[in-house]
C-alpha cells in the first residue's frame, strides 16, 4: 500500500510503498476514502523538517533537553546514533480521515466490514491507503453524511474540546483569534451554541468566510473595527471568552485577549501560539487561562487509546471518542457546515506536490483533502493465527546445526532499541544477511528496510516463521508479546534472540519451556548484554578466581520515565523491574558464577524504588538497588564486588578498577559506554552459523527470569522467596 511520509532530517516528502498493517485485536482495519490535511499542525511539522539542525534545535528546546540528558546517561556516541536514527527515518503525516472498515479485529462488535467510520490519531489515522485504528479512535459515520465531510471529524473534535473548555453559555460573546481551519470550526460551534462571535485574522478572505458561517463581525487584529464590535456587543464590558486558535511567534494574540476580555473572563489556548502573558493585564482582570488538550479526555492515555478502556460516562461525559461522534452528528444535522472550508481536493498520488504548494504559498487553503482511489485492488489481510503445532508432531524441524553462511536473520519489531542498539551492529557484520523485518505498523518496517538493507518488509509474522531459509528470528517488540512470539518461533524451528524480558509471568515462562520440550529446539538467547561488555569482561579476569563467598552491590539509577512512556503501562507490560531487572540479576549471577537460590525484595511506599537481595548457593549475596528518585546527573549503573580481600568496581561502563595485591584501573574509554551489544551479537551469530552452543545456557536464562519474577512475589508477601528451580 501507499503512505505519505517525511524524513525529518532532510525534509524529503514521499509517497512510499509500505506493508499493509495487520488487523490486531481491539481495532479495525480501515481503507481510507478521504483524509484531511491540517494546514496548521502538519505544515508546521513540514516546515520544521526543512530547517537546519540548529533551526530544528531552536524550534524544539524540549527535545534538546532530552538529548542532553541522554548524553549524560548514555554518552555521546550512543546518543548520537539514537538521535540520528530518529531524524533519518520516515515519519508519518496525517491524523484525520474517513474510510470503510475492511477487517474487524477480535473484541470489536460495534462496527462490521463495509461500515463507514471517521478515524483519529497521529499514529492511526494517517495519510495512507489502509490504517489500523483502535476502538476508541474511530466513530461510525451517521447515515447520509458524505465521506469527505466526515474526514473533518478529528479536527472538529479539537475545536469542540476547545469550546467545551470555554464553558460558553447562551447569550455570551466570544472572541476567536485566528481564523484558520480550527478557528472557523470554533466560530460555527459557538454560533450553534447561541454565542455571538467576533473573529480576528489578518487575512480578509478568512474574515469574510467566518462572517458567512455565523460570526457577528470579523477584522484585522490591528483594526479599530474589532474593538468597536466588541464594545457594541458587550456594552463595553469585554468578551466572556477568548479562543486562541492562532499559531506563530507573535505575542499579539495573548495581549489582544487581555485587552478585549471582560473582568474574570476565560482565555482558552487551542493552537500553539506564543504565551508570554502580560502579568499586569491578566492579574488586574483575574483572567482564567485554560488549555485545551487536543481531541478531549483520553488523549495521550494509552489505556484509553490503545487498550480500549473507556471512561465511565457518569464521570467523564465527553471523551475524545464521544467528541468525535458528537461533531459528526452536528455536521450530519447541518448545525456545522464544513463544505465551505474545503479549498482543494487532491488525488492521493499528488500528495507530495500538494504539500509543496502549500508550503510555498502557491496553494492558499483553509482545508485540503486527499481523495483515495475508489476501486483499489483488494489487499490480502495478513494472517495472525497461532501456528497449529501438536505435541509430538514430526513436522517441526529443529535448527540446522551445520555451518551456514551467510546467516539469514529476521526481525520482529523495529523500535528504538532495535534500530539504535542492535541493527547498526548487524548491518555492518560480514556473513550476515538481514532477510525480513516484521512490524505491526507498516511505516516502521519500511524505515528499517530502507536504513538497514532488509531484503523484505512485511506485517505477516506467519510467513516469516514458515520461511525455511531464515536461520534466526529476533524478537524486539513490547514486553507483553515476548513470550508468545518466542514460543511461536521455537516451535517453527528457529533460533531465537529475544530482548529482555523473556516472560512477564510464570505461566508465560512455562509456555516457552513447553515449546522447547515439544519441539526439541533449545536454541534461545535473551538480550542480557552486560555480561558481554568488554570492560566488565576484563575487570572480571583481573579480579580472578575466588575461594570464599562474595558481596556484590549494584546501584541502578534508573530515573523517572517521561509522560506517555509505554513502560508505564504496567497492567499489560509489567513493572519497570520486571522489564529491566533481568539485566542486573544476570550480571550479578555471571560475576558470581552461580544462579540465585532465594530473592528478598522491599520497596518504600509511594515510589518505584526497590531493594532486591539475592542469595547464592555458596553464601554469596547480591544487593540490587533499583531507584527512580535519584539525581539525573548521577551515573546510571555502579557496581562493587568484594571477596577474598579484593574489590572490583565498575563505574557506568566507562571505567573499571580492581583493588588487590596489584591495583588495576582501566583507562577511560574513548568511545564512552560499551554495554556489550556488539560482542553479544557476535557470539549469537557465531552460534547460529556454526551450530555450536548458545552464548548463555538455557538454564541460566530461566534462572534469571524466575528470579526477576520472584521480586514481585517477594514484594507482595514481605518475605524471602525460595527459588525451587535453582540448580
N, C-alpha and C positions, 0 to 999 in steps of 0.2 A: 504494500500500500504506500501512498504518498503522504508526506507530512512536511509542514513548513518549519524550518529550523534556522537558528542563527549561531554562528561562532562568536562568542563574546570577546575573544582575544582579537580576532581580525575584523569583526563586524560583518563578515560574509553572511548573506542570506541565501537560502537554498530550499528547493522542494526536493526532499530526499526520499529515496525508496527505503523503507524500513519494514521489519517483520510485522505481521498482524498481531496485536496484543491478545493475550489469552483471556478467556472469559472466566474470571475467578469467582468463587462463591461470594455472595453478598453484593453482587452488582450485575450490570448488564453490558453487553457489547452493542455499541450504537454506531450505525452508519450515518455519517453526517450529511445533512441536506443543505444547511446554511450555517456558517459560523461568522461571528461579528468581530471586527477589528475594534479594539478600544483605542480610539485615536489619541487618548491621553496617556494611559498607562503603557501601552505597547510601544508607542512612538518614543516615549521617554527611554524605554529599555533599548530600543533600536539605536537611538541617538547616543546613549552611553557606550554601547558596543563600538561605535565609531570613534570614540575618544582615544587619545594616547593613554599609556599606562598611568602617567601622572594624572591625567584628567579623570580616569576611572577611579583612582585613589581619592581624589578630591571630592568626587561625587558620592563616594560610599565610605565615609570615615568609620562607620561601624564595622565594615569588613576589614579595614586596615587594622583596627584594634584587635580583631580576631587573629589576623595574620601575625601581629607582633606577639600575642600570647602564645601562638603555636611555635614561633621561633624560640621563645624562652623555654617551652616544654620539650619540643622535638628537635630543635636545631635548625640551622639554615637550610641544609640540603634537603631534608625530608619535607620541610615546609615549602621550599621552592617547588619540589616535584608535585606536591599536593595542590598548590595554588595554580601552577602552570597546567596541571592536568585538568583542573576545573575550568580554567579560562579557555584552554584549547580543546573544548568539547562543544558539540552541538547542543543547544538548549532549545526547548520548545517555546512556541508562541501561541497565544490564544487562551481564552477561559470562558467563552460564552457561545453556545451553539444549540441547534435543534437538529434532531435526526430520528431515524427509525430504529427500533430495537431489533437487532439481528440475532442475538442469542441471549438467553436468560440463565444467570448463574444460580447455583444452589442457594436456597433460602429466600428467593425473591418470588413474591406472589401477587404484587400489586400491578405489574405490567406483564405483557406477553409479547411474543415475537410479532412484529408488524406495527406495534403501537408507536405513536409519535411522542417524543419526550424532549423537554428542554433540559440542558445539562450545564453544570457549573464546575469551576475549579481549574486553577492554572497547572494542574497535573493530570486532569482528567477530561476537560472539555477543550481540547487543543485543536489547532488548525490541522486536522488530519482526517483521512477518509474514514477511519474507524477508531473509536475510543472505548476503553473500558471505564465505566462510571459506577462508583459505589452508590448504594441505595439513597443515602441522604443528600446526594448531589445531583439528583435528577427529579423531575416532576412531570406527570402526564400533561400533555397539551390539551386544553379544552376543545371540544368539537367546534369546528368552524374557524379556528384561529390559524392563519396562514403560517407555514413553517418559517418564512423569513421574518415574520413579526415575533414568533416565539423565540427566535435566536437572540432577542434582546433580553431574555429572562435574567441572566446573571447581572448585567449592568443595571437593569431595572431594580433588582434586589438591592444593589448597593445604594441606589438613590432612595429606595423605600426605607432601608435601615437608617439612613441619614435623617429622613423626615420623622421617623419614629423617635430618634434621639432628641429632636427638637421639641417633641410633645406639643405639636401645634393644636390649636383649638379654633372652633368656628368663630369667624369674625376678626381673627387676629391678622396682623400684617407681617409679612416676612420679606427679607432681602436676600436674594440669591446672587452671590458674586462669582462670576464665571459661568458662561452660557454655552459651554461645550456639551458633549453628549450627556454627562451626568447632570449638569445644570439644567438642561432642557427637560429632562425627566423629572427633576425635583420641582420645577415650575408647574408641570402638569399635575403631579401628585398633590402639591399644596392647593392648587386651584380646585382639584376634585374634592379636597377636604374642607372647602369653604373658607380658605385663607386667601386674602388679597396679596399679590406678589409684585415686588419691584425687582427688576433684573438689572445686572450690571455686567457689561462686557465692552471692550474697545472695538469689537467688530460690529458695524451697523447691521450687517446681514443677520447675524445671530440675535441681535436685539429685536429685529423685525420678526424673526421666526418665533422667538419667545412670546412676543405680544400676540401673534396669531394663535398660539397654543394656550393662552389664558392669562398671561402676565398683564397687570394693570398698567404698567409703564416700564420702560427699559431705557438705558442710556449708557454713555461712556462714564467710567468712574471719575473722570476729572470734570465732568459737566455739572453745571448748577441745576440742570433739569432733574437729576436723580434726587438731590437733596430736596428740591421743591416738591417732587412727587411724594417723597416720604413724609414731609411736613404736612402736606394736604391730606394724605390718607390716615395719618395718626394724630391729627390736631397738634402737631409739633412735639409729641412725646417721644417719637422714635419707634422703630420697628420692634416687634416682640421677639423675633428670632432672626438670626443671620446664618446663612448656609454658605460655607466657604467651599466652593466647587472649582476653584482655580488652582493652577499649578505655577511653576516658575520660581524665580529667586527674589521677586519683589516683595517687600513688606507692606505694600499699599493695601492689599485686601484686609489684613487684620487691623490696620489703622482706620480704614473706612468703616469696618464693622463697629469699632468703638465709637466712632463719631455719630453713626446713624442708628445705633441701638438704644432702646429706652433703658431707664434705670432698672437694674436687676433683670435684664433681658438675657437671652440664651444665644451663644455663638457655637455653631456645630461645624467641626472640621471634617469634611468628607474627602477632599482632594489631598494633594501633597504640596502645600504651599509653605512659604517661609512663615514662621510663627515667632517672631521677636515681638512679644506682646508689650505695647507701651504701658508701663506699670501704672502710671497715674490715671490714665484714661480708664483702664479696666478696673482699677481699685475704686475710683470715685463712684463709678456706676455699679460696682459689685457684680460684674458680669459673670455669668455662669458659662465657662468654656467646656465644651464636651467634644469627644472624639467618636466617630462612627467607624466601627471595625468591619469593614468590608460588607459581606452579604448578610451578617447577622449572627446571633448566638449559635455556636457550633463551629464557627470558622477558626481554623488552626487547632482544633481539638481532634487529635487522631482517633480517639474512641468514638466520637460522633461521625467524623467524615469517612474514616476508613473501616471502622468496625460496625457501623450502622446502629449505634446505641443512641436512641432518641432521648431528648429531654422531655419529662412529663409536661403536658400542656398546662396543667394547673400551676406549674412553677415557672415555665418559660413559654409564654404564649406564642412568640414569634421567633422561631429558629430560622436558619438560613434556608432550609427546605420549605418551610411554611411561607417565608417571604417570597421565594421563587414561585410557589403555587399562587400566592395572592396577586403578585404582579401579573402573571399570565391571565388570571381571572379578570383583572382590571382592563387589560388590553382586549380580551375577548368580549367584554361587555361595553367597550367603547369609551370607558372612562379615561383611558390614556391612549393617545394616538401616536404610534411610532413611525408610521409611513412617511410623514413629512421630514423625519430625521434622516432618512436613507438618502445619502448624497450620491452613492455609487454602488453598483453591484458588479463585482469582477468574477470571472471564472477562476476556479481554484488554481488551474495551471498557470495563471498570470499573477500569482501571489507575490513573487519577488519584484516584478515590475510595479505592482500596486504599492507595496511598501516604499519602494524607492521614490515613486511620485509623491507619496505623502510626505516623506522625509524632505524632499527637495522643495516642497511647496507647490509643485505643479498641479497637484490634486487638492483642492480646498474642500474639506468634507467635515461633517459632523459625525456621521456614521457610515461605515463601509462594510459591506457584506461579501463573503466569499460564497459563490454558488458551486455546488459539487455535482459531478455527473450523475444524472438521474438513473442511468441504466448501466452502472459499472458492473463489471463481472463479479459474480459472487465469490467471495474469498472463503477458502476452506478453513473452518474453525479448527484450531489445534486441539488434539486430544489431550485430556488431562487425567485419564483413568489410571488407577494404580495397576502396575503390571500383574497379570494373573499368573503368579508363580506358586505352584503347590509344593508342599513339603515332600522332599524326596524326588522332585522332578528331575529327569535326566536331560531336560532341555536347557538347563542353566549351565553355562560353561564358565569355569574359573579362568582367571587371567593367564595368558600365555607366559611361561617362565623363561622361554628362550630369549636371547638378546634381540632387541629391536631398535632400529634407527631408521628414520627419526621417531622419537616418541610423540605420538599424536594425543593432544590434550584438548579437553572440552571444559569450558567454564559455565557453571550455573550461577548466575549473578555477576554483575559488573558494577558494583557500587564503589564508594570512595576508597575503601581499603583494598579491594581487588585491583583497582586501576592505579593506585599510588604505591602500594607496597608489594604486590605480587607480580602483576603482569609486566611492569618495566624490567624485572629480572629475567622473566621467562622469554620475553620478546627478543632479548639480546643473546640468548643462550644457544650455542650450537647443538645440533641434534634434537631440537625441539620444534614441533610443528603445532601452531595454535589452530586447531581444526574448526571448532564451533563454539560460539558464545550464545547462551540461552538466558533470556531475561523475560520478566512479565511485562515490562514496558518496552515498546518497540525501539524507541529512540536510544535508550541506554545500550541496547545490543548493537545498533548501528554505529554509535560512538566508539564502542570498544573495537568493533570490526575495523573501523577507519584508522584508529590510533595504533592498534597493536597487530594488525595484519591477520586477523582471523579469516579463515577461508570462507566461513559461513556465519550468518547471524539469524537467529530464529527465536520463536517463543514456544516451540514444540519440544518439550523435555523428552517425551517418549521416543521421538525419532533419534535423539542423541543416544539414549540408553540402548536402543536397538541397533545402533551402528557398530558393527564388529571391528571396524578399522580404528575406533577410538580406544586408546590404551588406558587412559586415566581421566577421571572426572573431578574437577574442583567444585566444591560446594561452598559458595561465598555469598550466601543470602542472609536474610534476617534470622535471628536465633531460633525462632519458633519453628522454622522449617528444616533445620539442620538434620535432626534425627531421621525424619521421614525421607528426605532426599538421599541421605546416606544409605538408609535401608534399601531403597529402590536401586541405587547404583550398585551396591554389593550384590543384590540378587540378580542384577543384569550382568554380573561377572566383571565389573570394572574395578580397577584400583582407584581408591578414593582418597582425596585430600579434602578434609572438611575443616573450615575455620572453627575456632572455639566459639561456643561450647559444643561438645559432641551431642549433648542432650540436656534438656531442662527439667526432666522428671525421671524417676526411677523406671517408670513404665516405658518411656522413650528409650532409655538405655537398654532395657530388656529387649525392646524391639530390634535394636541394632544387633545385639548379640544373637538373637534368634535368627536374624538374616545371615550372620556369619556361620552359625551352625547349619542352617538349611542349605546354604549354597556351597559351603566349604571354602568360601572366599574370605580370608582374613587380611587382605591387602588394604590396610587402613592407616591413615596418618591424620592426626589432629594438629592444627596450626599452633602448637606450643613452641614458638620460635626462640624464646630467650635462651634455652639450653644450647642453641647453636651459635650464640653471639661470640665472635672471635675473642673479644676482651674477657668475657666470663670464662671461656674455654681455657685461655692462657692462665688466668688467675687460679682456676681450679688445679691446673697442672702444677703451678708454682706452689700452691698450698700443700699438695702431695697427699699421701695416704694418711689416715688417722687410725688410732687404736682405741680411743675412748669415745664416749658419747659427745655430741656436739650441741651447741646452742646457736640457733640462727634467728636473726631479727630482720624482717623485711618491711620497710615502710613504703607504702604506696600512697602518694599524694595525688589522689585521683581528680580532685577538683569538682566544681559544680558543672552540671550539664546546662547547655543553653536551652531556652524555652522551645518546645516543639520537637526536641530530640526523641527519636523513636526508642531510645534506651529508657525513656520514662514510662513506656507502655508496659508496666510490669505485669499486668493481667495476661498479656499474650506473649511478651518477650522475656519474661523472667526478671529477677532483680539484677541490679548492676553487677553484684558479685557473682551471681550465677552465670552471667555472660562473660565476665572478665577474670574472675578469680582463679580459674584453671591455670592461667599463665603463671601465677605466683606459686601455687601449690606444686605445679610441675617443676618449676625451677628449684624450689626447696628440696623436693624429693630427688631430683637429679644430683644436686650438690651433696645430699646425704646418702645417695646410692641405696635408697630403700623406698618402700611405699608406706604411707601412714597407717597406723592401726586404730587411731581414735582422733576425734575432732571435737574441740570445745569452742563455742562462739558466744560472744556477748556484744551488745550494742547499746550505746547511750540512747536515751529516749529523745525523739524529736529530730533525728537526722539519720543519714545512711552510713555513718562511721561504724566500722566493725573491728573487733579484735578476734582473731582466729588463732587458736593454739593447736598445732598438730603434734601428735606423739608418734615416735617411730620404734621399731622392734628393739633396737639396741639402747633405748632410753634417751635418744636424741629428741630435741623439741625444736619446733619452728614456730615463731610468732609472726603472723602477718597482720600489720596494722593498715587497714584499708580505710582511708579518710577522705572525706569530701569537703571538709571545712578548713583546710589548710590554706596558707598563702599561695596564690597562683605563681609567684616568682620563685618558690622553692622547688628544687628538683623533684621529678615525679617518682623516681624509684631509687632508693638507697638500701643497701643490704650489708649485713655483717654476719660472718660465720666464725664462731670461736670454738676451738678444740685443741687439746694437746699442747697448750701454750702457744698456739698460733692464732692469728686473726686474718681473715680475708675481708676486704671491704670493696664494695662496688658503688661508685657514685654515678648513677643515672646513665650507665653505658658510655660514659665519657672518659672516666679514669677509674683504675682499679689499683689496689695495693695489697700486699701480703706482708704481715709482720711475723717473722720467725727468727731463726738464727741469723739469717741474712734478710734484710729488708728489700722488697721489690716494689717499685712504683712504676706503673705504666706512664708513657708519655701521653699527653692529651692528644686524642685522635684528631688529625687534621680534617677529617670528613665528618666530625661530630658523631652522633649516635648510630651504631650498627647493632640492632637488636636481633640479628640472626636470620632475617628472612631469606637473604641470598643463599647462605650456607644450608639452611633448611630445605630450600627448593632444590639445590644441587643434590642433596642427599636423597630427596624424594625421586627426582628424575633418574638418578643412578639406579635406585631400587626398581623402578619401572622398566628401565632399559635392560637391566641385567637379569631381572627376576630374583635378585638377592633379597636378603631380609629387609623389612621395613626399618626406617631410621629409629623408630621408638617401638618397643614391644607392645603388642595389643594389651597385655596385662597391665602395663604401666598407664596406658591411656584410660583404661577402665577404672583403675585405682584413683587416678587424679579426678576423673569425672565423679566418681562416687563420693570422694572427699568433698568436692565442691558442693554437691547436692546435700551432703550431710550438714553443711553450715546452716541451712535454713531449718533443718530439723533440730539442730542444736539451739538455735535462737528460740524456737517455739517451746522446747522442753526445758531449757535452762540447765542442762546437764550435759556432760560429755557423751558423744555418740560413738559407739564402738563400730568399727568397720569390719563386718564379718567376712567380707570378700578379700580383705588384705592378705597378702601372702607373706 
